[in-house]
Amino acid sequence: MTETRFSLALDQDLLSLPEGDVAVLNAAGDMDLSFASADQLHLNQSFYPDHKALASRGFNVTVNAPASVAASLVMCHRSKPATFDLLARAVEQTTVGGIVAVEGAKTDGVESVLKAVRARFDGVEVYSKAHGKLFWFARPDALPDLSDWKAKPILLEGGFTTYPGVFSSDGVDKGSAMLAQHLPEFKGPVADLGAGWGYLARKILTSDGVKSLDLIEADYHALEAAKLNITDPRAAFHWGDVTYHVGSNYAVVVSNPPFHLGRKPTPELGQMFIRRAADMLMPKGQFWMVANRNLPYEQTLNERFGQVDTIAQTAGFKVICARRPLSVSQSARARR
């Protein structure tokens, strides 16, 4: 389990939990939660892998905050606007006199969050540890105006809606734009693996031959935005990660796979997407993907597909079409 500054501060008697329920917003799947009993804890997590990990540990976890708790702990989001939205929710759900705490690393922007909190709340206490901070304050009776902290939909060109904190929330990322330019007409059932807020899905659905489109996305809020952006009745929305099975026998799988977990480069994620796509496809199915040009995906592609073609390249990205998916056993035999 990953130890938190919150647990350390409690162990050192720097603060104490009031009696009652405790909410943890943006709780990580491997977070040490031993500071309270499971029946006291109300966990909030909108990222499917962490949500699933917490639920498998027996915790009560939802994508929404509870109505009222005695204490709230906000774990900083990588997006500062998303952190402020969580913080506004935490303040409002905590009873008067209860504890509102925020924890994050310097790379999460916790210093600027602390500065903003001190400008609106009195009695803020701070504990610094391991290139980050925990700070907390008592929830006052009268609250300042927090409307500017609450997340609002972001409207993009083309009629798209996104939310703070989702991938590429302020516009279409270059990789997806490049992939969309090279997608051909499709036929049959299609899956968009890691669909985000639906940019590629809208392009896929311009093909009249597409029978159905499953949008599979781990970020709950990105998927909620996709539901606003995609109104075609052929589309179905699935909250899940790359290991989440939503179907097979697709004619086409399309993906702009992630290659970061938080701020850490994780090319293994893209490799997992490739393997999952191969499992999902019909024997004559196609996998269309875009990736940063320097990412090491070719070996995995060649292990799991009989034909791999680079359709386009720029200085930054490559568009790849892989055909004739191989099962794990077929791939093993081919390597002998």
CORDA-V537583 format. One line per field, one symbol per residue. psi: psi as a letter, one per 30 degrees, with the letter a starting at -180 (. if undefined). burial: 1 if it has 24 or more other C-alpha atoms within 12 Angstrom, else 0. Layout:
# CORDA-V537583
psi = ???
burial = ???
This chain:
# CORDA-V537583
psi = kjkleeeeeeeghflkklkalkkjkhklegkjgfflleffkjkkkfjeeeeeeeefggljklfllleklfkkkkkklfkeeeeeeeeeeeeefklkflkjlkklleffgfeeeeeeefffklhklkjkkhhalklllkjlekkljgeffkkkkkklkggkkllkflkhfglkleeeeeeeffkaklkakkkjjhfbggeeeeeeffjffjeljjjjkfjeeeeeeeeefjgkffkkkjjlaffkjflahkekkkkiklgkjbgkkiffeeeeeeeeeefflleglkjklklkefkifeeeefefkfkkkjelkafflkkkkklikkleeeeeeff.
burial = 000111111000001111001111111110101011000111111111111111100011111011001111111111111111111111111110111111111001111011001000100111110001111111100000000010101100000111111111101110111111011001011111111111111111110001111111111111111111110101111111111101101111111111100000001011111111111111101111111100101101111111010101000011111111111000000000
